[in-house]
Amino acid sequence: MTTPDSPALGFDSLAVHAGQAFDPTTGAVIPPVHFSTTYAQDGIGGLRGGYEYGRSGNPTRTALEQQLAAIEGGAHALSFASGLAAEDALLRSVLKPGDEVLLGSDVYGGTYRLIARILGPWGVGLRVVDMSDLDAVAAALQERPARILWVETPSNPQLLISDIAGLARLGHEAGALVVVDNTFASPALQQPLALGADVVVHSTTKYLGGHSDVVGGALVMNDDALAEQAKFLQFAAGAVSGPMDAWLTTRGIKTLAVRMQRHSENADAVARFLAAHDRVARVYYPGLPTHPGHDLAARQMSGFGGIVSLELADGPTARRFSESTRLFTLAESLGGVESLLNYPDEMTHASVRGTELAVPVELVRLSVGIEAVDDLITDLDAALSAL
Ligand SMILES: *Cc1c(COP(=O)(O)O)cnc(C)c1O
């Protein structure tokens, strides 16, 4: 295979091969991890392959960025030390004092915190709107323009589904940059750039890394000038991913397609089990026909993903339930091969408590892993029965 980055390849092939050509000097099938921080020059400025210093460029990071661009169908990708570092680089590349961000009402709490508490004091404004309601978004943009429309779909933790193509249209009419945080779906299930978004943001810590062993983030986009600005900020501010982190993320991405398929199958079975359980008051999963965003998700995504949220019946039992499972580990984060359980009100969403982004206090979020689904259901059943 001489042109592994060929756009004619299918998603699963790109995930395995893009940016991953064998090492030309040794034939090593897996490209080596390049730890060197600096690069010998053949005379002053005589760079081999364009590399000079580890913050400005590293071959392992380049391999990851080529892979990321290919799987999201974008012209440019940039890899960062965390999802929030990627978001910060994008926001600071685009915004200036006086600009405003229109943010989905159910976005990752850290995104809200970054804009409200770090960029806010520098003069960046923030408004929150339900992105799953196109009329509400149109009204908000009519009231006042926004520089950025920030969309997360499915959202966290209520799995709201927003119409990316519709929002891209509305945002572009109003002159806004349309950004989609694609962490929950991953490009294996949803491709926002193809639906009209301008920039895709990832916490690669989640499904792309996929094994809960590396923190990272990424931006993917088509616009050359914006990519140039974001790359300059990546270099000038320096929140790059380290070589080992980049390599681990690359390895994770190679199995993304098969993992997402299994995550989706297991989550679907778990959601159906919970929906039929008398101790469960409500299940949030876009794969359930009763979910308000089901039809849109079926059109916009090629699978419904691995996250299921639930609310328990019988008053304040969410905390007790959260501490009662055995196979589902009580922990923050999501998207790894192992199943995790999170109580957002006191864990991942503690930073948005009392704000307009607060989550229902009875809500529990499951990141359904790739274990045997019968074992997962047995574990949940036992915890529910013990309440
Ligand atoms: C985790 C997460 C982030 C932040 O990413 P980090 O890698 O933790 O910095 C952003 N968006 C979503 C949807 C996330 O789940």
The ligand as an ORCA input file, in Angstrom:
! r2SCAN-3c Opt
* xyz 0 1
  C     -13.538     15.100     28.814
  C     -14.200     16.026     27.873
  C     -13.622     17.247     27.519
  C     -12.310     17.745     28.131
  O     -11.249     16.944     27.734
  P      -9.925     16.678     28.648
  O      -9.165     15.725     27.823
  O     -10.404     16.128     29.957
  O      -9.276     17.999     28.825
  C     -14.271     18.041     26.591
  N     -15.448     17.666     26.060
  C     -16.054     16.506     26.385
  C     -17.358     16.150     25.766
  C     -15.460     15.648     27.304
  O     -16.065     14.516     27.646
*
